[in-house]
């Protein structure tokens, strides 16, 4: 039967699995992650006797109400321990990798309102750690360990610019605390995915591809944008056990597709789809914290017009040029420039850009008018995963490429998105018309018919291998012919 009920330790699963047929994730994956960071710190000559201390995610309520916000574990804590519950702490002895969880001491009433009160023995088996104590025993246990230093996380996320909330507890001032060592080291560890993590990334991409295909089957003129979002979430949860998506779903039709992060509260995927619209659906499902990030662009009525074919094929050519060039050691900014160059070349061929060479137009940042975002980002436990600017060249302060979320060279084990886009956004086109250095290359007669049509993004999840890449999001129609055949067969 499912789920197993914990009568004794033999009944307690030593893995995460949402249900039958979903991916089983063994505790060994998180034990391996703990060993990776311990080995790294030892190699960096961290003083003997140091202990890492982490605080997991906190269960919070919505504003001033008693309504619980649906809990999702803090990503670093998830990477280390795989714990699904809120309000835990964790410690790891750097010398021997001994792992300790500190669980909240819950009141007896919890059993009435929330379910069974689990014991320390339960969590020890469930998460495969060496010891479990209550969180009000942290000081006592740490005093027994006598750490030479307490290593805690303290740093700023390079994407959100938000500062990581360092752990705190009563009695912490008794210990020597090191806030400078851990943040960048563990962020860098998360950049290269282990074989176990790569299996999860394959799974979330597989399910997300199938969910996108369900959306392509049902979307047509007259439907609302949000119906595609509902279909995606339903399939991912029902078939993949994926309760969450990794980010706000972007379900844009027509001119909305030129809005890069459409779908937020002020633009909640609420437009009716018109005949002739291109749809841009950017959605990724999440399992055990790990997420996919895939964008599919397709015509609402199942048939591309000639102008839609041009835009789509330009974007696809940029996507495939990057995939062909990716391998360890390649500069990610160079890949961004390759995508921009490909788009500019196609625009010159079609006559949208004139009176100059690719090199001259590159110097004038013409590519950034039509692809105003970065080519892609690291992905894993966060959709914009950490480590992009750890041991990396500084951010490049130029149009378009300044939004690149990493400037690192590619390394085996990275998972990164490849997401060139071609958009006809009014704000950037009007600014280019007003800029003499750019206007001289703009063929208004050719560009104006594309105004109001939105844009195209083709986004894939890609793992960097020893000699190239593995396309994780391979099971989705990508060419014009594949999309038209799939949509018309499905309908």
Backbone torsions as a table, in degrees:
resi	resn	phi	psi	omega
1	UNK	NA	160.2	178.4
2	UNK	-128.5	134.4	-2.0
3	UNK	-86.3	167.3	175.2
4	UNK	-70.0	141.8	176.8
5	UNK	-101.9	131.4	-174.4
6	UNK	-78.3	84.6	173.4
7	UNK	-80.9	-43.3	172.6
8	UNK	-145.0	178.7	-172.5
9	UNK	-63.6	-22.9	178.1
10	UNK	-68.3	-23.1	-179.7
11	UNK	-88.4	-8.4	-173.3
12	UNK	-89.1	122.2	179.3
13	UNK	-67.6	141.1	176.1
14	UNK	-103.6	39.9	-179.0
15	UNK	-157.9	166.9	172.1
16	UNK	-104.5	131.0	172.4
17	UNK	-154.7	130.0	-176.0
18	UNK	-74.3	-33.0	-179.2
19	UNK	179.7	175.6	179.6
20	UNK	-56.2	134.9	178.4
21	UNK	86.7	-10.3	176.3
22	UNK	-91.7	167.1	-174.3
23	UNK	-67.8	135.2	175.0
24	UNK	-95.4	125.3	-178.2
25	UNK	-114.4	109.9	-176.9
26	UNK	-73.2	153.2	176.3
27	UNK	-59.9	-23.4	-179.4
28	UNK	-58.3	-28.7	179.0
29	UNK	-60.2	-44.8	-177.1
30	UNK	-76.4	-32.7	174.3
31	UNK	-62.1	-40.6	177.2
32	UNK	-63.7	-39.4	177.4
33	UNK	-61.9	-41.1	178.7
34	UNK	-63.4	-40.0	178.8
35	UNK	-66.0	-36.8	-179.8
36	UNK	-61.2	-44.4	-179.2
37	UNK	-72.6	-35.3	176.8
38	UNK	-62.7	-47.1	179.9
39	UNK	-60.7	-39.0	-178.9
40	UNK	-65.2	-44.6	-179.4
41	UNK	-66.2	-39.2	177.1
42	UNK	-62.2	-40.4	179.2
43	UNK	-66.8	-22.0	178.1
44	UNK	-93.8	11.0	175.8
45	UNK	62.2	39.6	170.6
46	UNK	-63.9	137.6	-176.8
47	UNK	-54.2	141.9	177.0
48	UNK	-60.4	145.0	178.5
49	UNK	90.2	1.0	-179.5
50	UNK	-73.4	145.8	178.8
51	UNK	-127.4	131.2	174.7
52	UNK	-87.0	137.3	177.3
53	UNK	-126.5	132.7	-177.2
54	UNK	-130.5	148.6	173.0
55	UNK	-112.6	127.2	178.7
56	UNK	-77.0	-178.5	-179.8
57	UNK	-66.1	151.6	-177.1
58	UNK	-106.4	136.2	174.3
59	UNK	-72.9	120.8	-177.1
60	UNK	-119.5	160.7	177.3
61	UNK	-107.5	158.8	-178.1
62	UNK	-77.9	113.3	179.5
63	UNK	50.9	-124.4	-176.8
64	UNK	-101.3	18.2	-178.2
65	UNK	-96.1	176.0	174.8
66	UNK	-99.3	16.5	178.2
67	UNK	-81.8	118.2	179.0
68	UNK	-68.1	134.8	168.7
69	UNK	-76.3	131.2	-177.0
70	UNK	-55.3	121.9	-168.5
71	UNK	-79.5	137.3	168.3
72	UNK	-133.0	136.2	-173.5
73	UNK	-67.4	145.1	173.8
74	UNK	-61.1	137.3	-166.0
75	UNK	-65.8	-42.1	179.2
76	UNK	-64.2	-40.5	179.2
77	UNK	-65.5	-39.4	177.0
78	UNK	-62.1	-43.6	-178.6
79	UNK	-60.4	-35.7	-176.0
80	UNK	-84.9	-38.7	-168.9
81	UNK	-124.5	-20.3	-177.7
82	UNK	68.7	19.1	-176.7
83	UNK	-77.2	130.8	-179.0
84	UNK	-92.7	-21.5	-174.2
85	UNK	-86.4	159.9	-178.8
86	UNK	-85.8	162.2	166.4
87	UNK	69.3	31.6	174.9
88	UNK	-99.1	156.2	164.0
89	UNK	-116.7	162.3	176.3
90	UNK	-145.9	147.7	178.0
91	UNK	-133.4	147.1	177.5
92	UNK	-136.6	124.6	175.7
93	UNK	-77.1	119.6	-174.4
94	UNK	-63.8	-36.0	-174.8
95	UNK	-66.8	-43.9	-173.3
96	UNK	-121.4	2.5	178.3
97	UNK	64.9	18.6	175.7
98	UNK	-61.8	134.7	-176.0
99	UNK	-116.0	138.7	-178.7
100	UNK	-133.0	130.4	170.7
101	UNK	-104.7	143.6	174.5
102	UNK	-117.4	114.4	-174.8
103	UNK	-98.9	152.8	177.8
104	UNK	-69.4	143.8	175.0
105	UNK	-89.4	102.6	-171.9
106	UNK	-89.2	151.8	179.4
107	UNK	-74.0	161.9	-179.6
108	UNK	-60.8	-29.9	-179.1
109	UNK	-65.6	-17.6	177.8
110	UNK	-55.9	-38.7	-177.2
111	UNK	-62.7	-28.8	-179.6
112	UNK	-78.3	-45.0	-172.3
113	UNK	-90.3	-32.9	-168.1
114	UNK	-120.1	-21.8	-179.9
115	UNK	126.4	-172.9	-172.9
116	UNK	-56.0	137.1	173.1
117	UNK	-81.0	110.2	-179.1
118	UNK	-79.2	151.7	-178.4
119	UNK	-97.6	164.5	172.7
120	UNK	-56.5	-35.7	179.7
121	UNK	-63.9	-37.8	177.4
122	UNK	-59.6	-52.0	-175.5
123	UNK	-68.6	-29.3	176.8
124	UNK	-61.5	-44.5	178.4
125	UNK	-75.0	-43.5	-175.9
126	UNK	-59.5	-38.6	-175.5
127	UNK	-110.4	2.0	171.6
128	UNK	65.0	36.2	178.2
129	UNK	-100.2	169.4	-176.2
130	UNK	-79.3	-34.9	-178.8
131	UNK	-147.7	154.0	172.5
132	UNK	-134.9	129.7	175.5
133	UNK	-130.0	174.2	175.8
134	UNK	-84.6	152.0	-175.4
135	UNK	-66.1	-21.8	176.5
136	UNK	-79.3	4.0	177.4
137	UNK	-108.1	8.9	-175.1
138	UNK	-56.4	-49.6	-176.2
139	UNK	-62.1	-43.0	-179.8
140	UNK	-60.5	-46.6	-177.9
141	UNK	-68.6	-40.5	178.7
142	UNK	-65.3	-36.9	176.8
143	UNK	-63.3	-33.6	176.1
144	UNK	-68.2	-35.6	178.9
145	UNK	-74.1	-27.2	-179.3
146	UNK	50.6	60.8	-177.1
147	UNK	-66.8	139.9	174.4
148	UNK	-68.1	-29.8	175.8
149	UNK	-157.0	146.4	175.5
150	UNK	-101.8	109.8	-178.4
151	UNK	-87.8	120.2	179.5
152	UNK	-126.5	157.9	-178.8
153	UNK	-76.9	133.0	176.0
154	UNK	-157.5	112.1	-178.9
155	UNK	-178.2	-179.8	-176.3
156	UNK	-120.9	130.5	178.5
157	UNK	-69.2	129.5	-174.5
158	UNK	-73.8	-15.7	177.8
159	UNK	-91.9	-53.6	-176.3
160	UNK	-82.6	-20.5	-172.4
161	UNK	64.8	12.9	177.8
162	UNK	-84.2	143.6	-179.7
163	UNK	-85.8	133.5	178.4
164	UNK	-66.4	131.9	-178.8
165	UNK	-78.9	107.0	-178.8
166	UNK	-65.6	146.6	179.3
167	UNK	-65.5	151.4	177.2
168	UNK	-147.7	147.8	176.4
169	UNK	-158.5	157.3	-179.5
170	UNK	-66.4	127.9	-178.3
171	UNK	98.5	1.5	-178.2
172	UNK	-63.8	-28.7	-177.8
173	UNK	-68.5	-4.4	176.8
174	UNK	-77.4	-13.5	-171.2
175	UNK	-114.5	152.1	172.3
176	UNK	-75.1	118.9	-173.7
177	UNK	-108.9	129.6	176.5
178	UNK	-109.1	114.3	-179.5
179	UNK	-104.3	3.0	-171.6
180	UNK	-104.8	-19.5	-169.9
181	UNK	-87.2	-42.7	-159.5
182	UNK	-80.4	-38.9	-167.1
183	UNK	-57.7	-55.2	-177.3
184	UNK	-68.3	-33.0	-178.0
185	UNK	-67.1	-44.5	-178.3
186	UNK	-75.1	-32.0	175.1
187	UNK	-62.1	-41.7	179.8
188	UNK	-67.5	-35.2	176.0
189	UNK	-60.3	-38.0	-177.1
190	UNK	-70.6	-15.4	-177.9
191	UNK	-67.4	-43.4	179.6
192	UNK	-92.5	119.0	-178.4
193	UNK	-81.7	138.5	175.3
194	UNK	-73.3	166.3	175.9
195	UNK	-55.7	-37.8	178.1
196	UNK	-66.0	-42.4	177.5
197	UNK	-64.3	-36.8	-179.7
198	UNK	-64.3	-33.1	175.9
199	UNK	-64.0	-39.3	177.9
200	UNK	-65.7	-41.3	-179.9
201	UNK	-64.7	-35.4	175.4
202	UNK	-64.4	-41.8	-177.0
203	UNK	-65.2	-47.8	-177.8
204	UNK	-66.6	-32.4	176.7
205	UNK	-71.9	-38.6	178.9
206	UNK	-61.6	-49.8	-178.8
207	UNK	-66.2	-40.4	-179.1
208	UNK	-65.3	-37.2	175.8
209	UNK	-61.4	-45.2	-179.8
210	UNK	-65.1	-37.6	178.0
211	UNK	-65.2	-40.5	176.1
212	UNK	-60.9	-40.3	179.9
213	UNK	-64.9	-35.3	174.7
214	UNK	-62.4	-38.2	177.7
215	UNK	-64.8	-44.8	179.9
216	UNK	-61.0	-32.8	179.8
217	UNK	-67.4	-38.2	-169.2
218	UNK	-99.8	-20.7	-177.9
219	UNK	-74.1	138.5	178.5
220	UNK	-162.8	166.0	179.0
221	UNK	-54.6	139.7	-179.4
222	UNK	100.7	-23.6	177.1
223	UNK	-78.1	163.0	175.1
224	UNK	-90.2	149.5	179.8
225	UNK	-54.0	-41.5	-174.2
226	UNK	-68.3	-15.8	176.4
227	UNK	-64.5	-33.3	174.8
228	UNK	-67.2	-39.5	176.5
229	UNK	-61.2	-45.6	-179.6
230	UNK	-62.3	-40.7	179.9
231	UNK	-64.5	-43.3	-179.9
232	UNK	-61.4	-50.3	-177.2
233	UNK	-63.6	-40.5	179.8
234	UNK	-61.2	-47.9	-178.1
235	UNK	-64.4	-45.8	-176.3
236	UNK	-61.7	-38.6	-179.4
237	UNK	-76.9	-46.4	-175.9
238	UNK	-67.6	-41.7	-175.1
239	UNK	-95.5	-29.8	-174.8
240	UNK	-111.4	-3.4	-177.5
241	UNK	68.0	27.1	-174.9
242	UNK	-101.5	99.9	-174.9
243	UNK	-72.7	-27.7	-174.3
244	UNK	-120.0	157.9	164.3
245	UNK	-104.3	159.6	-172.6
246	UNK	-80.2	-8.7	-177.0
247	UNK	-171.6	170.6	179.2
248	UNK	-63.3	128.2	-178.3
249	UNK	-65.8	131.9	176.0
250	UNK	-102.6	109.2	-176.0
251	UNK	-125.4	83.2	-168.7
252	UNK	-108.2	139.3	174.6
253	UNK	-124.9	149.4	177.4
254	UNK	56.4	-134.7	-174.3
255	UNK	-65.4	-20.8	178.1
256	UNK	-62.3	-22.5	-178.8
257	UNK	-68.3	-11.5	175.4
258	UNK	-86.4	-4.6	177.2
259	UNK	-93.2	112.1	-165.6
260	UNK	-62.3	-41.5	-179.7
261	UNK	-116.8	47.0	173.3
262	UNK	-58.8	156.4	176.2
263	UNK	108.9	-4.1	-179.8
264	UNK	-75.8	-177.6	-171.6
265	UNK	-59.5	-32.4	-179.5
266	UNK	-83.5	-15.7	178.2
267	UNK	-136.5	71.2	-165.3
268	UNK	-86.4	47.9	177.9
269	UNK	54.3	47.5	-169.7
270	UNK	-116.7	19.2	178.1
271	UNK	-90.2	146.1	172.4
272	UNK	-79.6	135.8	-177.7
273	UNK	-78.0	131.3	-179.5
274	UNK	-101.4	154.4	173.2
275	UNK	-63.0	131.2	-177.6
276	UNK	96.6	-9.6	177.6
277	UNK	-70.2	143.7	161.0
278	UNK	-88.7	142.3	176.5
279	UNK	-108.6	139.2	175.3
280	UNK	-124.6	109.3	-176.9
281	UNK	-116.5	112.3	-176.6
282	UNK	-113.6	103.0	-175.0
283	UNK	-148.2	144.2	177.4
284	UNK	-144.9	131.9	179.8
285	UNK	-88.8	158.3	-171.5
286	UNK	-125.9	138.7	178.7
287	UNK	-138.6	124.2	-177.3
288	UNK	54.1	33.4	178.0
289	UNK	91.0	-23.0	-177.5
290	UNK	-84.4	137.7	-172.5
291	UNK	-126.7	152.0	167.3
292	UNK	-94.0	166.9	175.8
293	UNK	-151.3	99.9	-173.3
294	UNK	-129.6	135.8	173.9
295	UNK	-118.9	129.0	173.9
296	UNK	-115.8	133.2	175.5
297	UNK	-119.0	132.0	-174.9
298	UNK	-159.8	156.7	-179.4
299	UNK	-78.3	137.3	-176.8
300	UNK	-58.9	-34.7	-176.4
301	UNK	-93.9	4.0	175.8
302	UNK	87.0	-0.6	-179.8
303	UNK	-133.0	128.3	177.1
304	UNK	-78.3	139.0	165.3
305	UNK	-78.7	170.0	-179.5
306	UNK	-63.3	-41.2	179.6
307	UNK	-68.2	-36.9	176.7
308	UNK	-65.7	-37.0	176.3
309	UNK	-61.2	-42.4	-179.5
310	UNK	-60.9	-49.5	-178.4
311	UNK	-63.4	-45.9	-177.6
312	UNK	-63.4	-46.7	-177.4
313	UNK	-67.7	-31.1	174.2
314	UNK	-62.4	-45.8	-179.9
315	UNK	-65.5	-43.8	-179.9
316	UNK	-64.0	-38.0	179.0
317	UNK	-64.1	-39.7	176.5
318	UNK	-64.2	-43.2	178.9
319	UNK	-59.2	-48.7	-176.0
320	UNK	-72.0	-30.4	176.3
321	UNK	-63.8	-41.6	178.9
322	UNK	-67.0	-46.2	-179.9
323	UNK	-57.7	-38.0	-178.5
324	UNK	-70.2	-26.3	-175.5
325	UNK	-94.3	-13.6	-174.4
326	UNK	-73.8	135.6	172.8
327	UNK	-170.8	165.2	179.0
328	UNK	-56.0	138.6	179.2
329	UNK	95.9	-15.9	-179.4
330	UNK	-75.7	138.0	178.8
331	UNK	-74.0	129.3	178.8
332	UNK	-67.4	-39.2	172.9
333	UNK	-57.5	-34.3	176.7
334	UNK	-64.4	-34.9	177.8
335	UNK	-68.0	-38.3	175.7
336	UNK	-60.6	-45.8	-179.2
337	UNK	-64.9	-34.8	177.2
338	UNK	-63.0	-42.9	178.7
339	UNK	-63.1	-46.2	178.1
340	UNK	-59.7	-44.8	-178.7
341	UNK	-60.8	-41.9	179.6
342	UNK	-62.0	-42.5	179.6
343	UNK	-64.6	-44.4	-179.9
344	UNK	-62.4	-42.9	179.2
345	UNK	-59.3	-42.8	-179.7
346	UNK	-68.6	-35.3	177.7
347	UNK	-67.5	-34.7	176.8
348	UNK	-67.2	-44.4	179.8
349	UNK	-59.1	-37.5	-176.3
350	UNK	-86.0	-9.3	176.8
351	UNK	88.3	9.1	176.3
352	UNK	-74.2	-32.5	175.2
353	UNK	-116.0	136.4	-172.6
354	UNK	-142.1	171.6	168.9
355	UNK	65.2	31.9	177.5
356	UNK	-174.3	169.3	177.5
357	UNK	-92.2	167.9	176.3
358	UNK	-59.2	-40.6	-178.1
359	UNK	-64.4	-43.4	179.2
360	UNK	-64.6	-40.1	-179.6
361	UNK	-71.0	-31.6	175.9
362	UNK	-64.2	-42.4	178.4
363	UNK	-64.3	-26.3	178.3
364	UNK	-91.2	5.3	178.1
365	UNK	58.6	40.7	179.5
366	UNK	-68.0	-32.8	180.0
367	UNK	-61.9	-34.3	-177.1
368	UNK	-71.1	-16.2	175.7
369	UNK	-67.3	-38.3	-173.3
370	UNK	-104.2	-15.2	171.0
371	UNK	-132.9	82.5	-170.5
372	UNK	-86.2	12.5	-179.9
373	UNK	-124.0	173.2	176.9
374	UNK	-71.6	158.0	-176.7
375	UNK	-65.5	-33.3	-176.4
376	UNK	174.8	177.6	-171.9
377	UNK	-146.4	156.9	171.6
378	UNK	-61.8	149.6	-177.4
379	UNK	-145.3	147.6	-179.7
380	UNK	179.3	-112.9	177.1
381	UNK	-71.9	-18.3	170.5
382	UNK	-124.4	146.9	-178.8
383	UNK	-64.1	-39.7	167.9
384	UNK	-103.3	88.9	-168.2
385	UNK	-73.8	161.3	-172.1
386	UNK	-77.0	165.9	173.8
387	UNK	94.7	2.5	-176.2
388	UNK	-63.4	-30.5	179.8
389	UNK	-121.0	25.8	170.2
390	UNK	-91.3	128.2	-177.9
391	UNK	51.8	45.6	-175.5
392	UNK	-132.6	155.5	172.3
393	UNK	-60.7	156.9	-179.0
394	UNK	-65.1	159.3	177.7
395	UNK	-58.2	138.2	-179.3
396	UNK	-87.0	119.9	-173.7
397	UNK	-91.8	67.3	176.9
398	UNK	-132.6	155.1	-178.6
399	UNK	-53.4	141.2	178.4
400	UNK	77.9	-67.0	-174.6
401	UNK	-67.7	-18.8	178.4
402	UNK	-66.5	-17.3	177.8
403	UNK	-90.4	2.6	177.0
404	UNK	-63.8	131.3	-172.5
405	UNK	-89.4	0.8	169.1
406	UNK	-156.6	149.0	174.0
407	UNK	-117.1	16.2	-176.3
408	UNK	-73.6	160.6	165.8
409	UNK	-77.3	149.0	180.0
410	UNK	-67.7	144.3	179.4
411	UNK	-133.7	147.5	176.0
412	UNK	-57.4	134.0	-179.5
413	UNK	99.0	-13.7	174.1
414	UNK	-69.1	146.6	165.7
415	UNK	-120.3	127.0	-172.0
416	UNK	-141.9	149.6	177.1
417	UNK	-89.1	146.5	171.9
418	UNK	-117.3	108.1	-170.3
419	UNK	-140.2	63.3	173.6
420	UNK	-63.6	153.2	177.5
421	UNK	-139.9	154.0	175.1
422	UNK	-130.3	113.4	-172.8
423	UNK	-128.5	154.1	176.3
424	UNK	-122.1	71.6	-178.4
425	UNK	-86.0	131.1	-175.1
426	UNK	-57.8	-43.3	-174.3
427	UNK	-60.0	-45.9	-176.8
428	UNK	-75.4	-34.8	178.1
429	UNK	-67.5	-43.2	178.1
430	UNK	-62.9	-40.1	178.1
431	UNK	-63.8	-37.6	179.1
432	UNK	-69.0	-39.6	176.5
433	UNK	-60.1	-33.4	-177.3
434	UNK	-84.9	-7.4	-178.3
435	UNK	-103.0	110.1	-176.3
436	UNK	-56.2	-32.0	-178.8
437	UNK	-69.1	-21.0	178.8
438	UNK	-108.3	-34.6	-176.1
439	UNK	-59.5	-30.8	-177.2
440	UNK	-65.4	-18.1	178.6
441	UNK	-98.4	-9.4	-173.3
442	UNK	-88.2	122.7	175.8
443	UNK	-94.3	94.1	-174.7
444	UNK	-57.0	-39.5	-176.7
445	UNK	-59.9	-35.5	180.0
446	UNK	-85.6	-32.0	-174.8
447	UNK	-78.6	-40.1	-172.7
448	UNK	-55.7	-38.4	179.6
449	UNK	-61.8	-19.4	180.0
450	UNK	-87.6	-13.3	178.9
451	UNK	-61.1	135.9	178.9
452	UNK	86.5	-2.1	-179.5
453	UNK	-91.3	-10.0	178.2
454	UNK	91.5	-115.8	-178.1
455	UNK	176.4	-176.3	-177.3
456	UNK	-133.5	136.8	168.7
457	UNK	-131.5	137.0	176.3
458	UNK	-122.7	108.2	-172.0
459	UNK	-119.6	126.5	178.6
460	UNK	-121.5	151.2	168.5
461	UNK	-93.1	129.0	-171.8
462	UNK	-132.3	128.9	174.0
463	UNK	-97.1	136.2	177.5
464	UNK	-87.4	123.8	-179.4
465	UNK	-105.1	-179.3	-176.8
466	UNK	-62.4	-31.9	-175.9
467	UNK	-126.2	14.2	179.7
468	UNK	167.7	-121.3	-176.4
469	UNK	-143.9	160.9	166.9
470	UNK	-120.7	121.2	179.8
471	UNK	-81.2	105.4	-176.2
472	UNK	-73.5	-33.0	-178.0
473	UNK	-98.0	49.3	-172.9
474	UNK	-79.6	-21.4	-169.6
475	UNK	-95.2	57.9	178.7
476	UNK	-147.5	138.7	179.5
477	UNK	-61.2	132.9	-176.6
478	UNK	-123.5	-38.9	-179.4
479	UNK	-77.5	162.2	176.1
480	UNK	-55.1	-44.7	-177.1
481	UNK	-65.9	-42.0	179.6
482	UNK	-63.6	-42.8	-178.5
483	UNK	-65.0	-48.1	-179.3
484	UNK	-62.5	-42.7	179.7
485	UNK	-63.7	-44.3	-178.1
486	UNK	-65.5	-47.1	-175.6
487	UNK	-68.1	-39.4	-177.4
488	UNK	-76.8	-31.0	173.7
489	UNK	-67.9	-40.5	-178.7
490	UNK	-67.6	-32.9	-177.8
491	UNK	-87.3	NA	NA
